[in-house]
Amino acid sequence: MALALASWWDRPVIVIEAEPSGGDLAARLGLSEEPGLVGMAAALRRNPQMESATGAWITDHEQQTSVGVRVVVAPAGPPQARSALKLLSGPIPPPIPDGTDLLIDVGRLSEPRGSPGWINGNGSDLLVWVCRPQLADLAHLAAILDQQHVDSREQAIVLNGGGPFPADEVATTLGLPVIGHLPADSPGASALWSGGGRTWVRSALGRASKNLVDAVNGCLRHASDAQDASMPDPLEPTTWLLESIFRRT
């Protein structure tokens, strides 16, 4: 979902693939695994306090995709991905270039998450939970929400694929707004992996992703307004996917 959203994003954006079971962006998009997540983790290991670090701390490890989106890809191997994510699980995100947003694909919730930290969604401006509107999937999400230990300014749900439960019922039951629905659209997903273009723009998944970006930006504006109000005066889709979004103003 992160790549689909980023393809419509109206600000500079970087997608970080933080999937503990191993990434697939590199293989799907014809990229190498480095520069990527492992190199970014190694840079942090060499400079654990991020002394003199700048926004280049991320951009040094990104690659440009054929869709026009900048990505930090995860290695395909689970052991390498988990080791890198463990190093990156600090309490605060690395320096983000001014005016740039981070979209972090945190992956399937069935995978070991490791310690809380920015790479797992802590401190993000928006957490987006993606779930099929089916009983078993919603029951899992309800249990996770009940015991979650994630600190985020705003949270929302996106439904993915078909199921018998409407958005308003899901929102009422789980206590979070449902801000969009992504259809099961294999041709649309294939068009995205192939570089976007007219087929992606016209696809059901492409149109739904574009609408979802508007909803996500509405949530981010709400989170920003809420933060300002609290200060003194003078966020192929999978069943369990968590996107965390950091916005650098």
C-alpha positions in Angstrom: 0.0 0.0 0.0 2.8 2.4 0.8 4.1 2.4 -2.8 0.6 3.0 -4.1 0.0 5.9 -1.8 3.4 7.4 -2.6 2.7 7.3 -6.3 0.0 9.9 -5.7 1.7 11.8 -2.9 1.6 15.6 -3.3 4.8 16.3 -1.3 8.3 14.8 -1.4 8.1 11.4 0.1 10.3 8.4 0.9 8.9 4.9 1.4 10.8 2.7 3.9 10.2 -1.1 3.6 10.4 -2.3 7.2 9.1 -5.8 6.7 10.6 -8.3 9.2 9.8 -11.3 7.0 12.0 -9.8 4.2 11.2 -7.3 1.5 9.9 -7.7 -2.0 10.2 -4.2 -3.4 13.6 -4.8 -4.8 12.6 -7.9 -6.7 9.3 -6.5 -7.9 10.8 -3.2 -9.1 14.0 -4.6 -10.5 16.2 -2.9 -7.9 19.3 -4.1 -6.0 19.0 -4.6 -2.3 21.6 -1.9 -1.6 21.5 0.9 -1.1 18.8 0.0 1.3 17.7 -0.9 4.8 20.8 -2.9 5.7 23.1 0.0 4.8 21.0 2.5 6.7 21.2 0.2 9.8 25.0 -0.1 9.4 25.3 3.7 9.2 23.4 3.9 12.5 25.7 1.3 14.1 28.7 3.3 13.1 27.1 6.5 14.5 24.7 5.3 17.2 24.0 8.9 18.5 23.5 10.1 15.0 26.0 12.9 15.7 26.2 15.4 12.8 23.6 13.4 11.0 21.4 15.2 8.5 18.5 14.3 6.2 21.1 12.6 4.0 21.2 9.8 6.6 18.1 8.5 4.8 18.6 9.8 1.3 22.0 8.1 1.1 20.2 4.8 1.2 17.3 5.4 -1.0 16.7 4.3 -4.7 14.5 5.8 -7.3 11.8 3.6 -8.8 10.2 3.6 -12.2 7.0 4.9 -10.6 8.9 8.0 -9.6 8.9 7.1 -5.8 12.0 7.0 -3.6 12.3 3.8 -1.6 14.6 2.3 1.0 14.3 -1.4 0.3 14.5 -4.3 2.7 16.6 -7.4 2.0 14.7 -10.5 0.9 16.1 -12.6 3.7 14.2 -12.5 7.0 17.4 -12.8 9.2 19.0 -9.8 7.5 15.8 -7.8 7.6 15.2 -8.5 11.3 18.8 -7.6 12.2 18.6 -4.3 10.4 15.2 -3.5 12.0 16.6 -4.3 15.4 19.4 -1.7 14.9 16.8 0.8 13.7 14.4 0.4 16.5 15.4 3.5 18.4 12.9 5.8 20.1 13.1 8.6 17.5 13.3 8.6 13.7 16.5 9.6 11.9 16.7 13.1 10.6 14.2 13.6 7.8 14.8 16.2 5.0 12.7 19.3 5.5 9.4 19.2 3.7 9.6 15.4 3.2 7.3 12.7 4.5 8.2 9.1 5.5 5.8 6.3 4.6 6.9 3.2 6.5 5.6 -0.2 5.4 5.8 -2.1 8.8 4.6 -5.4 7.3 2.4 -8.2 8.5 1.5 -8.1 12.1 2.0 -11.9 12.4 5.7 -11.3 12.1 7.9 -10.6 15.2 7.9 -6.8 15.8 10.9 -6.5 18.0 11.1 -3.6 20.5 8.9 -0.5 20.1 10.4 2.3 18.2 9.9 4.7 15.3 10.5 1.9 12.8 7.5 0.1 14.2 5.2 3.2 14.2 6.0 4.8 17.6 5.8 8.6 17.5 4.4 8.7 13.9 1.9 11.3 12.9 -0.5 8.7 11.5 -0.8 4.9 11.8 -2.9 3.2 9.1 -4.1 -0.4 9.8 -5.0 -2.4 6.6 -7.4 -5.2 7.1 -9.9 -7.3 5.1 -13.5 -6.8 6.3 -13.9 -10.4 7.3 -14.6 -11.8 10.7 -11.4 -13.6 11.4 -9.2 -10.7 10.2 -11.2 -8.1 12.2 -11.0 -10.3 15.3 -7.2 -10.4 15.1 -7.1 -6.6 14.6 -9.4 -6.0 17.5 -7.2 -8.1 19.8 -4.1 -6.2 18.6 -5.7 -2.8 19.1 -6.7 -3.9 22.6 -3.2 -4.7 23.6 -1.1 -2.4 21.4 1.7 -0.3 22.9 2.1 2.1 20.1 2.3 5.8 20.7 0.9 7.7 17.7 -0.9 11.0 17.2 -3.6 9.5 15.0 -4.8 6.1 13.9 -7.1 4.9 11.1 -8.2 1.8 9.3 -8.2 1.0 5.6 -10.3 -2.0 4.4 -8.8 -4.2 1.7 -10.7 -6.6 -0.6 -14.1 -8.0 -0.1 -16.0 -9.0 3.0 -19.5 -8.8 4.6 -18.7 -6.0 7.1 -19.4 -2.4 6.0 -17.0 0.5 6.9 -19.4 2.1 9.4 -19.8 -1.1 11.4 -16.0 -1.7 11.5 -15.4 1.8 12.6 -18.0 1.6 15.4 -16.8 -1.8 16.6 -13.1 -1.1 16.6 -13.3 2.6 17.6 -11.2 4.0 14.8 -12.3 5.8 11.6 -12.3 3.8 8.4 -10.8 6.2 5.8 -10.9 4.2 2.7 -11.2 0.8 0.9 -8.7 -0.7 -1.5 -10.2 -3.2 -4.0 -8.6 -6.6 -4.8 -7.2 -5.6 -8.2 -4.4 -7.8 -9.5 -4.1 -6.0 -12.9 -3.9 -2.7 -11.2 -1.2 -3.9 -8.8 0.7 -5.4 -11.8 0.6 -2.0 -13.5 2.0 -0.3 -10.5 4.9 -2.8 -10.3 5.5 -2.3 -14.0 6.0 1.4 -13.6 2.6 2.9 -13.3 1.5 4.8 -16.4 -1.9 5.1 -17.9 -3.0 1.5 -16.9 -2.2 2.2 -13.3 -3.9 5.6 -13.3 -7.1 4.1 -14.8 -7.2 1.0 -12.6 -9.6 0.5 -9.8 -6.7 0.2 -7.3 -5.0 3.3 -8.7 -8.2 5.4 -8.4 -8.9 4.1 -4.9 -5.3 4.9 -3.9 -5.6 8.4 -5.1 -8.7 8.9 -3.1 -7.1 7.4 -0.1 -4.2 9.9 -0.3 -6.8 12.7 0.2 -8.2 11.0 3.3 -4.7 10.4 4.7 -3.8 14.0 4.3 -7.1 15.0 6.0 -6.0 12.8 9.0 -2.6 14.4 9.0 -4.1 17.9 9.0 -6.3 16.9 11.9 -3.3 15.5 13.8 -1.4 18.7 13.2 -4.3 20.9 14.3 -4.8 18.8 17.5 -1.1 19.1 18.3 -1.2 22.9 17.7 -4.3 23.2 19.9 -2.6 21.4 22.8 0.5 23.7 22.7 0.7 26.9 24.7 0.3 30.2 22.9 3.3 33.0 21.7 -1.0 7.8 7.0 0.0 -5.6 -3.5 -2.0 -4.7 -0.1 -1.9 -7.5 2.4 -4.3 -8.6 5.0 -2.2 -7.3 7.9 -0.2 -4.3 7.1 0.6 -1.3 9.1 1.7 2.0 7.5 3.2 4.6 9.7 3.6 8.2 8.4 6.0 10.8 9.7 5.5 14.3 8.3 8.4 16.8 8.4 7.1 20.3 8.1 
